[in-house]
Structures are given as structure tokens and as C-alpha cells.
Amino acid sequence: MHGKTSTASQASTGGHARHAETARTDRGNSRARPARSAVPVPPSADDRENNFAGQWPLQSFLELGALPGAVPCARVHARQMLWEWGVTELADVTELVISELVTNAIQISRADAHAAPVRLWLLADTASALILVWDASPLPPVRMSSGANDENGRGLLLVDTLSAQWNWYFPRQPRSGKVVWALIRPE
């Protein structure tokens, strides 16, 4: 592809992913070009505070079926994009946070009768990454208390521990689900 912006497309059913355009570094140029995302980053309720799309030069989008196989797909996608963008030092933590957020989104989507897809945006600059995960449920994420022997319930605690900041919001469109986001910075 020789440094051009790449686009791959697959059906979003059956756990397969649809990729939007992603930024790549031009040959001989150490600066990355921003990509034009086929699916815009969901605007927050207050764009003055959280203009996610405008401040991140590197952007990637992935739509996943609400199936357990979507979690490893999301992890591999994130690792590959961060490698391509030259910010591999963020890959391990980003993968863990994406695993938790996508798992939560899949669980709530599967509990819903519609089984809508889960959408992942990965935004980055040269020093940090921002993860946004959309699901169709209007229910906010809730930290669960878990005991020492519980197998579940620690996901948002892990997100809180590993990320510099995280939160969630409803996109502007009514009845359009929610977006949970996490900011990853080097330690």
C-alpha cells in the first residue's frame, strides 16, 4: 500500500469487523496524516468540553458483532493501529482497557433483544490514546462490587486503574445508546 490510507471492509455480522479509513505514515515522512473516518466519532453532549474528533490526528473505527470473538478482534486491531501509528508503548494498557469496555458493551448488547453491533473508535496522538466504545443500550455503566472469589465485576475497576481518565455519555441523537471512553497515557 506504500504509505497510502488503507480501507478494508467486511460484513459486521458473525463477529467480523468493518474497518474505516485509518491514518498511515507516508514513506519518507515521519509525520502521520489524519484519516477521514467513514463513521464520525460520536459527538458528546457538550462538544465544547469533549471535542474528541477535533483534537486527535490519528483515528480508527471498528464495528463488531456482539459476539465473544469480537473482543480479541478489537484487541488485535488496537495493537496493530498503535504499531502503525508509532505509539506501541501504549499497546498493552490500551488492549486491556479495550477488552474490558468491549466485553461490557457485548454483554449489554446480548442482553438486549436487538443484539446491535458494538462500535470502537481508537484515537491517538504521539503521546496518548483515547478509546471510545458505543453500544445501543441506554443503561449507564455501573461498577459492581465483587468478592475475592468472584469471576466477574472488576472490569470498570480495571479501567479506572489503568486509564488516566474515563467516563461515559449519551450521544446527541435521542435513543442512540451510549459511549464509554477512556484516556490512556504513558505511565
Summary of the structure (lengths in Angstrom):
residues: 187
radius of gyration: 16.0
end to end distance: 33.6
largest distance: 53.4
contacts: 566
relative contact order: 0.16
helix: 27%
strand: 21%
